Amino acid sequence: MLVQDLFSTVPTTTAAAIEVFDAAAAVDPDFMLGTWRGAELPTGHPLDGLLAATGWWGKQFVDAETVHPLLFPTRDGSALWAFNPVLAFSALGPATKLPGLKKRSFAGPITRLQPLLRTRSPKARLRTTRFREVDSATMVYDQAPINDVFRRLSGEAVIGAMDLRGSSRPYFFVLHRDESLKLI
């Protein structure tokens, strides 16, 4: 999935992404059930480029209590595995202060360290919350002060706004429904 496939004009600023987000319809948590492939929506946020550098694939919503927020492909690309987000979030502070890290690929090392980084238990929940005056499906991380709020772009795609404590603006990404790979 390419971001360009979802937008006639790809938003490249926070203001433009907020405009798209606010114009999009709210989604019910049941709409989010399934496996979704993700892509960053670069808007100049300090986190821009970090997910791409890690090789992040997407998210999986099994039910309201069983959410895998960070999925990565296996070494051979035939399946997905769930990364423990608490390990990723502990590196967020230093990573945002070293912009050169975003230009490097960490996909190989992350794949090789899968046995240490992998989790089999869910690390987030799905709820409805109010964000920017609209109630919509929200992924609430278990171990981090982060909520990912979703709005519908189409029947198969959503825009996500990561509401991260301490950040003055959301980090944006898109998800497109993709059931082609299974979680191992």
Backbone torsions as a table, in degrees:
resi	resn	phi	psi	omega
1	MET	NA	134.2	175.9
2	LEU	-112.0	141.8	178.3
3	VAL	-56.6	-36.1	-178.7
4	GLN	-62.4	-24.6	179.0
5	ASP	-72.0	-19.4	-175.6
6	LEU	-97.2	-17.1	-174.3
7	PHE	-131.4	141.1	172.1
8	SER	-71.1	-38.3	172.8
9	THR	-129.6	115.0	-177.2
10	VAL	-71.6	124.9	176.4
11	PRO	-66.8	134.9	-177.5
12	THR	-123.7	5.9	176.1
13	THR	-129.5	160.8	176.7
14	THR	-59.6	-43.8	-178.8
15	ALA	-60.7	-42.4	179.2
16	ALA	-67.4	-40.7	178.7
17	ALA	-66.7	-39.0	177.0
18	ILE	-63.3	-38.6	178.3
19	GLU	-61.7	-45.1	177.4
20	VAL	-63.8	-47.0	-179.1
21	PHE	-59.0	-49.0	-178.0
22	ASP	-65.8	-28.6	179.5
23	ALA	-80.4	-18.5	-177.6
24	ALA	-79.6	149.8	-178.1
25	ALA	-74.9	148.5	174.0
26	ALA	-64.4	156.0	175.6
27	VAL	-124.2	148.6	175.2
28	ASP	-81.5	147.6	178.6
29	PRO	-54.2	-35.3	179.7
30	ASP	-61.6	-30.6	177.8
31	PHE	-61.4	-30.9	-175.4
32	MET	-79.8	-11.5	-177.9
33	LEU	-60.6	134.1	-179.0
34	GLY	128.4	-169.3	-179.5
35	THR	-110.4	134.5	-173.7
36	TRP	-128.0	132.6	174.5
37	ARG	-89.3	137.7	-174.2
38	GLY	-115.0	161.5	174.1
39	ALA	-150.9	143.3	177.1
40	GLU	-71.4	152.9	173.7
41	LEU	-117.6	89.4	-173.0
42	PRO	-64.2	121.1	-178.4
43	THR	-130.1	12.1	-177.0
44	GLY	89.5	10.7	177.0
45	HIS	-71.5	147.5	178.4
46	PRO	-57.0	-23.2	179.2
47	LEU	-86.5	-9.9	-179.6
48	ASP	-52.0	130.4	177.1
49	GLY	94.2	-19.2	-176.8
50	LEU	-70.2	-44.5	179.4
51	LEU	-63.8	-43.5	178.8
52	ALA	-60.7	-40.0	-179.3
53	ALA	-64.7	-26.5	-179.2
54	THR	-85.0	-15.7	-175.7
55	GLY	87.1	15.6	179.9
56	TRP	-49.5	136.1	-178.9
57	TRP	-101.7	-45.6	-177.6
58	GLY	168.6	-149.6	-175.5
59	LYS	-137.8	158.0	174.8
60	GLN	-134.3	132.5	178.4
61	PHE	-117.1	101.2	-179.2
62	VAL	-78.7	-47.9	174.9
63	ASP	-159.5	-176.0	-174.8
64	ALA	-61.5	-26.3	-178.0
65	GLU	-101.8	-6.5	-173.6
66	THR	-125.8	92.9	-178.7
67	VAL	-127.6	133.8	176.0
68	HIS	-111.1	101.1	-171.6
69	PRO	-77.4	-22.0	-177.1
70	LEU	-129.4	101.1	178.2
71	LEU	-104.3	141.9	177.8
72	PHE	-130.7	150.0	177.4
73	PRO	-76.2	149.6	173.6
74	THR	-66.7	168.9	-177.3
75	ARG	-55.0	-39.9	-178.8
76	ASP	-89.9	-0.8	176.7
77	GLY	75.3	11.8	-175.5
78	SER	-90.8	-10.4	-177.0
79	ALA	-155.5	179.4	-179.9
80	LEU	-121.5	154.1	173.0
81	TRP	-134.1	152.7	-176.6
82	ALA	-95.8	127.1	179.0
83	PHE	-89.5	139.6	178.0
84	ASN	-76.4	110.1	-173.6
85	PRO	-63.5	-25.4	-179.5
86	VAL	-61.1	-31.0	177.5
87	LEU	-70.0	-37.1	179.1
88	ALA	-71.0	-42.8	-174.6
89	PHE	-70.3	-24.3	177.8
90	SER	-68.8	-20.2	179.5
91	ALA	-98.6	-2.4	-176.1
92	LEU	-61.1	-47.1	-177.8
93	GLY	-55.4	-57.8	179.4
94	PRO	-61.3	-37.0	-177.3
95	ALA	-65.2	-35.9	-179.2
96	THR	-73.9	-20.2	-179.9
97	LYS	-90.1	-7.9	179.1
98	LEU	-122.0	79.7	-173.7
99	PRO	-57.7	-24.0	178.5
100	GLY	-62.5	-24.7	178.9
101	LEU	-63.3	-30.7	-177.4
102	LYS	-68.7	-20.0	-178.4
103	LYS	-89.8	-6.7	179.3
104	ARG	-99.2	152.8	176.5
105	SER	-97.1	127.7	176.4
106	PHE	-109.9	7.9	-176.6
107	ALA	-60.7	-43.4	-179.8
108	GLY	-61.9	-53.2	178.7
109	PRO	-60.5	-37.9	179.7
110	ILE	-64.2	-43.2	178.7
111	THR	-62.5	-42.8	-179.6
112	ARG	-67.1	-29.4	-179.7
113	LEU	-91.7	11.4	-177.8
114	GLN	-46.2	-45.7	-178.7
115	PRO	-58.2	-30.2	-179.7
116	LEU	-87.9	-28.6	-173.7
117	LEU	-96.0	-15.3	-173.5
118	ARG	-76.2	147.1	171.5
119	THR	-129.9	147.0	175.4
120	ARG	-103.6	-11.7	-179.6
121	SER	-97.5	151.8	178.8
122	PRO	-65.0	149.2	-177.7
123	LYS	-124.7	13.2	177.2
124	ALA	-157.9	167.2	177.4
125	ARG	-128.2	162.6	-180.0
126	LEU	-114.1	125.3	-178.4
127	ARG	-140.0	172.4	169.8
128	THR	-103.1	128.2	176.9
129	THR	-132.5	166.1	175.5
130	ARG	-99.1	124.6	177.9
131	PHE	-142.2	128.6	-177.6
132	ARG	54.3	42.8	173.7
133	GLU	70.6	14.5	-179.6
134	VAL	-131.7	136.0	174.2
135	ASP	-84.1	125.4	-178.8
136	SER	-153.1	164.4	178.4
137	ALA	-57.9	136.8	-176.8
138	THR	-139.5	132.5	173.4
139	MET	-91.5	121.8	-177.9
140	VAL	-107.4	115.7	179.1
141	TYR	-68.1	142.1	179.2
142	ASP	-72.8	-36.8	-169.4
143	GLN	-119.0	17.2	-179.0
144	ALA	-148.5	150.1	179.3
145	PRO	-80.8	63.3	-175.8
146	ILE	-135.4	135.5	172.2
147	ASN	-125.5	130.1	173.0
148	ASP	-102.4	115.7	-177.4
149	VAL	-102.4	136.4	-173.4
150	PHE	-116.1	144.5	172.4
151	ARG	-134.6	148.0	-174.0
152	ARG	-80.1	126.8	170.8
153	LEU	-95.5	-33.1	178.7
154	SER	-160.9	-174.8	177.6
155	GLY	-67.6	-14.0	-176.9
156	GLU	-127.1	6.8	-175.9
157	ALA	-144.7	146.3	176.9
158	VAL	-133.7	157.0	168.3
159	ILE	-104.0	137.4	179.2
160	GLY	-114.6	140.4	174.5
161	ALA	-117.6	114.3	177.7
162	MET	-82.9	115.4	177.5
163	ASP	-96.7	102.5	-173.0
164	LEU	-109.6	123.4	178.4
165	ARG	-54.0	133.5	179.0
166	GLY	91.1	-9.0	178.5
167	SER	-99.2	133.0	-177.3
168	SER	-77.9	-11.0	-179.7
169	ARG	-147.0	154.8	-179.6
170	PRO	-72.0	155.5	170.7
171	TYR	-99.4	129.0	-174.2
172	PHE	-106.8	148.0	176.4
173	PHE	-152.6	168.0	176.1
174	VAL	-124.9	152.7	175.2
175	LEU	-128.7	140.1	176.7
176	HIS	-126.7	129.8	-177.7
177	ARG	-58.5	129.9	-176.9
178	ASP	-153.6	104.6	-178.8
179	GLU	-99.2	20.0	-173.6
180	SER	-71.9	-25.8	-179.6
181	LEU	-119.8	146.2	-179.5
182	LYS	-103.1	150.8	176.3
183	LEU	-79.6	132.9	177.8
184	ILE	-105.1	NA	NA
